[in-house]
Amino acid sequence: MVIKAATIFSTLGNSNSLVPLAVKDLTGITGMTAGSYVTGKEEGKDRFIDEVGTSLIWLLGIPSLKWLYDNTIFKALGLDAKFDPRNFKDKEVLEKIKQFAPDEKVKNSVEKTIKKEKLFKNAAMGRFVFSTALTILGYIMLTKFKQKYTEEQIKKNLINEYNQKKVQDEQNKHDIVKNAEKSDMAEGETINPSFKGMGSVIEYFAFSPVKNMLILEGAITATRLNDSRSPQEFIGYAIKEAAAWTFLYFAGEKIQDMVEQHAKEKYNKSIGLDARVLEGGELKQAFDNGTIEKCLEEFKAANTSNANLYEFLHKNPENMVVKAAKKTAAKGSGNLIETYKDTNKIDTRKYIDLEDVKGVESKIRELYGQYKEALKKGETSEKFFAGVKKLKRKSIMANIGSCALALGVITPGIMLAKRFLFRDDTEFQTKKDIRDQLIGEGVIA
C-alpha cells in the first residue's frame, strides 16, 4: 500500500509527466465548462467540445501517432524504435551500450541501429515532425468543426424559437378576438381589436476560452487567437491561454521548489528525491546500517568519466545510488535507468542522463548529512523519514492543488467577472451576431 501511494506521489511530483498536467487540465475543463454554462447553454456546449476535444487530442494525439509511426516506418526500415537517438551523443558510452546489452537480441538490434545512424536519426526526426504536425492539424480541424457546429445549432434554435413565438402570438391574437366576440354578445358594444407583435428578444450567454499543453501550446494558442469569432472570444482565449501557460508549465514546478527549499531551511530535510525512493524503505535501511557511505564512495570513485560511470551502473546493481536512479522519474518518460523486461538488467536502448544520475547521488549525500545531524540531536530514524515523507507529499499537493485552484476556480471567476461587471458583455457574441444576420436576411424578426 505504501509503495502504491509512493508511486502516485512520484508520478504527480514529476514535472515532466503528462499525468499531473492532465489532472490540472481536468480541473480547468470542469471549471471553464461550468462557468460557460452560467452564461448560456450554447456557449457551454461550444466550450465543452473545445475543452474536452483539445485535451483528448493533446493526451492521445502525439503518443498514438508515434506508436503508428514506430509500427510502420521504423518497422519498414528495420530499425528499433525503442533505441533513443540521444545515445549517439557520446561515442565512448555508445560502445558500452553495445557491450552491456541485456541479451543477444537487444545487442544485435543496437549494433544494427548504430550502423544505420544517419538513417535512424532522420527517421526519429520524421517521427517528431509527423506526430506533432498531425496533432496540430487535428486541433485545427476540431476548431473548424466546433465553430460550424455551434453556429448551426444557434441558427436552428433561433429559428425554432422565432417560429414558436409566431405561433404563440397568433394564438394570443385569436384569443383576443374570441374574447371580444363574447364581449359583443354580452354587452352589445363594437370593439375593434388591435394586435401588435412584440418581436423575439432572446439572450444567450457564454464564452469560449481554451487551453492546451506545452509542445502544441504555441501553435494552439496562435490558432485560437487568430480564429476568434469576436473580440469577446479573443479576450476570453487570451485570459485562458495565459493561465494555461502559467499554471500548467511554469508555476507548479516553482511552487514545489519553494516548498522543498522551505523544508530544507526550516526543518533541515531535503525532499528533492523521488517519492518512491524516500518511501520505499531501502534508503532508510541503508542510512540506518551505514552501508550508504560505501555506496556513495564507490559512486564517487567511478565518476571519473561518463564511460566509467555508465559501466559502473551496469556492474553495481546493488549500489543504493543505482537502485534509487531506477526508481527516479526521468525528464521524459519512465525512470532515469530503465530495466529490461522482468530483469534487473539495464535496457541499454534507453537513454540514461548521467548528469541526472549524479544529481540523485548528490541529493542522497545531502539527505544523509541531515540524517546524521538529526540523530545527534536525539531524533529517531523513524521520525526523520516520517517527516521527510510528510514534507514531500505536502510539496506535491501544494503544486497540484494551487495550480488546480488557479485553473479551475480563479481563472473562470475572472472571466465571468469580466463578462458581468466591467461591460455589457454577458450575451454570447456569436449568437448575437447570428441573430442579427438572420434578422437582416428576413428569416426571423
N, C-alpha and C positions, 0 to 999 in steps of 0.2 A: 504493500500500500504506500509506503514511504517512497519507494522507487517510482511508482506511478505519479505521485504528487510532484516529485522532483523533476520528472520528465516534462510534466505540464508547465512547471515554472521555468524550466530550462528553455522550452520552446517559446513561451511568452516573453522571456527575457532576451531572446536573440533578436537584435535589431535588424538582422538581415533575413529573417524568416518571413514567409508570407502569412503565417498564422496570426501573429499579433496585428499585422496590417489588416487582415480580414476581420478580426474581432473589432478593431476600431472602426473599420468601414461599415460593419453591420450596425453599430450604434448610430453612425451617421445616416445610413439608409433609413433606419427606423424613425429617427428624429426629423429628418428632412421630409419624409413622406407624410408623417403625421402633421407636420407644420403646414404642408401644402394643402392637405385636406381641410384645414381650417378656413382657407380662402376659396375653396370650391372643389367639387369632385372632378371636373375636367382636368384642372391643373394637378390634382392629386394623382390621377391616373397617368398623366403625362410624366410626372416626376417619378412615379413608381417604375414605369417602363425604363426610363433613363437610368435611374439609380441601380436597379437590380440587373438590368441588361449590361450596363457598363462593368459592374463588379464580376458578373459571370464571364464576360469576355476577358477581363484582366486576369482573373484567377485561373481560368481554364484555357484561354486562347494560346498563350505562349507555350505552356507545358504540352498541350495537345499537339500543336504544330511541330514542336521539337520532336516529340515522340514519332509523329508521322514522318518527319524528315529522316530521323535515325533509322527507321524501319524501311525506308525506300532508298534514298540517295546513298547513305552510308553503306547499307547492305549491298546495293548495286555496285559500289566501288570496292567492296571487300575490305572496308575499314571498320575498326572497332569504335563505335560511337561513345563507349564508356571511357575511352582514353582522354585525359584532359590535355588540351593543347598547351597549357602553361608548363607542362613537364618539359617542353623543349627549351625553356629559358636557360637552364644550367646543364651543360654537356656532361660535367662530371657526375652530377646527380642522375642524369639520364642513363649513364652506364650502370649505376646502382639500381635503377628501376628495372633494368633487364636482369641484373644479377639476382635480385631478391623477389622476382615474380613468384606469387604464391603457388603456382603449378605450371606444368608444361604448356597447357592451353593458353594461359594468360601470357606466358613468356613468348610463345610463337606469335601471338596477336600483337604484343608490344614491338617485337622485332620487325614484324611486317609493317606496322604503322610508322616506325622510325625510318624505314627505308623509303616510305612514301610521305615524308614530312611535308613537302610543299603541297602535295595534293590534299593531305589531311587538313592542313591549315586553311586552305581555300574552302574545303567542304565545311569546316567549322564556322568560318566567317559567313558562308552561304546560309548555314542553319540559323545564325543570329539574324541576318537580314530578312530571310524568308519568314521566320516566326514573328518578328517584330512588325514588319511591313503589313503582313496579312492581318495581324491583330488590330493594327491601327485602321486598316481598311474595314474590318468588321465593325469597329466602333462608328466609323463614318456612315456605314450602311444603317446601323442602328439609329443614328441621329436622324437620317433622312426618313426612315420608316416611322419613327416616333412622331416627328413633326407632321407628316402626312396623315398618320392615323388620328392624331389629336385634332387636326383641322377638320377632317371628315366627320369625326364624332361631334364636334361643336356645331358644324353646319347642320347635321342631322337633328341634333337636339333643338337648335334654334328654330328650324323649320317646323318640327313637330309641335313645339310649344306655341309657335305662332298659329298653326292650324287649330290647335286645341283652343287657343284664345278666341279665334274667329267663331268656332262652334259655340263656345260659351257665350260670346257676345250675341250671336243670333238667337240663342235660347233665351237670353235675358230680354232681347227685343221682343220676341214672341210673347214672353210672359207679361211684359208691359202692355202690349196690345190687347192681350186676352183680359187682363185686369181692367183695362179701360173700357172694354166692351161690356164687362159685367157692371161696371160703374154706370154706364149709359143706361143700361136696362133698369138699374135700380133707381137712378136719380133723374133721368131724362135730360142730362146735360151732354153737350158735344165736347169731346176732348180731342185735340189734335196732338197726339203723342209725337215726341221727337226723340231720336236716338243719336248719341254722339259716341263714336268709337274712341276708346281710351288709348289704343296703341300698346304694343308689348314692351314693357320695361323689365328686363331680367338681368340680374347681376350674378356673375360667376367670379369667384376669387381663387387665385392660386399663383404660384411662381415655379420656376424650373431651374434651380441651381444643381450642379453636379460635381462630382469629384472622381478621381481615379488614382491609380498607383504610379510609382516613380518612373520606371523606364518608358512608359507610354504617356506620362503626365504632360510633358511638354506639348506633344502632338495633340493630345486630347483637349488640353486647356485652350490651345490655339484654335482648334476646330469649334469648340463650344462658344468661344467669344466671337469668332468670325461668323458663325451661323446663327447667332442670336436673332430672334424674330422681332425684338423690340428693345428699347433702352431698359425697360423693366427687367427683361430677361438677361440682358448683358450685365447689369449691376448685380443681379442675383448670382449669376455664374461667377463674377469676379470675387464676390464675398466668399462663396463656397470653395472656389479653387484656391484662394489664399489660405483658407482654413485647412484644406486638404494638404497643401504643400507644407504648412507649418506643423500640423499635429500628426500627420502620417509619417513624415520623413525626417523631421528635424527635432521637434520639441521632446518627443518621447525619450530618445537616447540622452538628450541633455538633462532631462528630469531625472532619469535613472543615474546618470553620472553624478548629479548633485547629491542625490540620496546616498550614493556609495561614498562620496567624499565626506559627507556628514557622518556616516558610520565610522569612517576612519578617524576623523578628527575628534568626535565626541566619545566614541566607545572603543577606539583603538582596535577596530576589527575591519579588515579588508574583505569585501564581499564581491570582488571582481571575478572570481572563479565561477564556472558554470554551476548551476544549482544541483545537477546530478553529481558533481564532484564533491560539493560541500555536504550533501545529504546522503551520499552513498555508503558511508561507514569506513571505507578503506583508507581515506585520507586521515580520519581521526585515529584509526588504529596505527597508521604509520607514524603519526605525531606522538602517540602515547608510548609506543615501544622504541621510538628513536630511530627506526630504520629510514625515516625520511632524510636524515642527514647524509647517509651513504648514497641514497638516490640522487640527491641534489649535487653531491660532489662528483659522482660518476657522470652526470649530465654535463656539468661544468667542464670536466676533463675532455669530454667528447666534442665540445663546442669550439673546435679549432678551425673548422671549415664546414661548408654546407654538406659536402660529400661525407665527411666523417660523422657529422651529426645524423644525416639521413641513414647511414649504416647502423649507427647506434640505436635508432628507433626500431630497426628490424631485429637486432641481436639481443635487445634487452626488453622483452615484452612485460617483464615483471617490475620494471622500474616504475615508481609511482608517477613520475612526470609523464611517461609514455602512457600509462593507464589513464591518467587524467586527460591527456590530449585526445584519447579515444572516446572520452565522454564529454568533450567540449564542442559546442556547436561551431561550425565553420562559418565564414563570411558568406559563402554561397549556400549550398545545401549539404546536409549530412554533418559529419564530425570532422574535426581537424585531421584526424587519422582514421581512415575508413578501413574496416576489416573485411576480409574476403569471405563471403557466404557465411557459414556457421563456424568458421575457424577463428583463431586469434591472430592469424597472419594478416599482414597489411596488404590491401589491394593496391598494387603499385600503379595501376592505371589512373587512380585518383590523385589529384594534386595535393601536396602537403605544403602549407605555408609555414616554412621553418621559423620565420620571424614570430608568427603567432604561437608556435610551439614554445619558443623561447619566452614569450610573454606568459605562458602558463607556468613555466618554471619560476619566473620572477614573482608571480603572484603567490605561488606556493611558498617560496622563500620568505616573502614579506609576511604572510599569514603565520608561518611557523615562528618567526621572531615575535609577533604579537602574542602567540600562544604561550611561549616561554615566559614572556613578561607577565601574562595573566596568572600563570601558575605560581610565579614568585610572589604575587600579591594575594595568594590564597584562593583564587578562583579554580574550580574544578574543570577538568576537561569536558565533562558533560555540559556544564553550564556555558562554557566558552563556545562550544559548537552549536548549542541550542540558540545562543544569542546571534551567532553568525547566520544560522538558518533563518531566524526570525527577521533579521535585518535584510537579508537577501530577498525574501518574499515581499517585504514591505516596499523595497525599491522597485520590484517588478509591478506590484499592484499600483504604486504611485504613478508609474509610467502609463500603464494601460488605463487606469481609472481617470486620470486627469485628461488624457487625450480623448477618451470616450465621452467624457463630460463636455469637453470643448466642441467636439464634432456633433454629438447627438442632442445637446441641450442649448448650449450658449450660442453657437452659430445659427441654428434655426430661430432662436429667440431674437437675435439681432436682425435677421432678415424679416421676420414678422413685424418687429418694431419699426423697421424702415418702411414697410408697406402700410402700416396702420397709423403711425404717429407723425411722420415727417412730411407726408404729402398724400394727396387723394390718389392712392395707388393700389387700392385693395382689389379691384377687379382684374381678372386675368386679361392682360393686354391683348393676347392673341384672340381671345373670344370677342373682346370689344371690337377689334379690327375686322373680324369675320362678320359680326353683326352689322357693322357699318357698310361692309361690302354687299351683304345680302339686301340691305335696305336700298342701297344705291342701284342695285340690279332689279329692284321691284319684286324680289322673291318674298320678302316679308315687309311689314310696315311698322 
